[in-house]
């Protein structure tokens, strides 16, 4: 199976999950009536910030393990709100450009915040530079999808998606907390230049997020290049001709 066909398979699976989620959430959305979808969008922000603070301040103790699990639950709740706002807008005829812009802006902010908070947590990873690098690559991958939409009008979702990254983040937080609670407290050192760090699920998700962002950047760049070149041939832009005698 090629990377292209693999991406298509993943996109189809995610589309099926989205449809199932919308069917499950529909009664809840209907109960919200004509609520402004932006309220849900903004509500996801403090929930996501609270999740970051929990993981950043969590000590290596039973209380810290519970804080990690709580952080995972808050991120999951933030994602639920993120899914509900768009569905509410569509079902109540409140879709707007501002709503889409706000949603994507806060998504990017939380994406960066979560990976930086995990990498900067003194007890569990303690490598802020690694977190900032992972956040940079994460945002770079997301930017390529947004820029492709701005230039060609079509959103590019190929690569390591936000849903993939967030699910792994939730799993890593929950697993690290559970491992501590059942007595798994010691992990081996990471290989190579990262051997000063403990190879636990939280470090793993920081590394995967960074590498996934880099992979997504190149995947979306070359896919967008192909689509934009084809669009240029079909619908060339108007050219401005200057009179050299002027």
Residue, then its C-alpha position, 0 to 999 in steps of 0.5 A: x500500500x502506497x502512502x497516498x492510498x494509505x492517506x485515502x484509507x485514513x481519510x475515509x475512516x475518519x469521514x465515517x467516524x465523523x458521520x457516526x459522531x454527528x449522528x450521536x451528537x445530533x440530539x445534544x446539538x438540537x437541545x442547544x437551540x439557537x446558541x451561538x456556536x462561537x460560545x462553544x468555540x471560546x469555551x474550548x479555550x479555557x478547558x484546553x488551558x486547564x489541561x495544559x496547566x495540569x500536565x505542566x504542574x503534575x508531580x511524580x506522585x499518585x496525585x500527579x498521576x491523577x492530574x495527568x488523567x484529568x488533563x487527558x479528560x479535559x483535552x477530550x472535552x475540549x475536542x468534543x466542544x470543538x466538534x460540537x460548534x461546527x455541527x451546531x453552526x451547520x444544523x442551525x444555519x449559523x455557518x460563517x467565515x468568522x466562525x471558521x477562522x476563530x475555530x482554526x485559530x484556537x485549534x492551532x493555539x491549543x495544539x502548540x500549548x499542549x505539546x509545549x506543556x507536556x515537554x516542559x513538565x519538570x517531572x515527566x519530560x523537562x525539555x522545553x526546547x523539544x516542546x517548542x520544536x515539536x510545536x513549530x513543526x506541528x504548526x508548520x504542518x497545519x499551515x500548509x493545509x490552510x495555505x493550500x486552501x487560501x491559494x487553491x480554495x481546497x483544504x488539504x488534510x493529508x498527513x498526520x492530522x489534528x485528530x491523530x495527534x490529539x488522540x495520541x496525546x490523550x492516550x499518552x497522558x492517560x497511560x502515563x497516569x495509569x502506569x504510575x498508579x499500577x506501579x510502573x514508575x521507571x522507564x529506560x532512557x531515550x536513545x541517541x542524543x535524547x538519552x538524558x530523557x526518560x522514554x515514557x509515553x509523554x516523551x513519545x507523543x512529543x517526538x511523534x507530534x514533531x516528526x508528524x508535523x514535519x511529515x505533514x508539511x512535506x506531504x501537504x506541500x507536494x500535494x498542494x504543488x501538484x493541485x495548484x500547478x494543475x489549477x494554474x494550467x486550467x485557470x491561469x491568473x490574469x497577467x499585468x502587462x506594463x508598457x516598457x516605454x512608460 
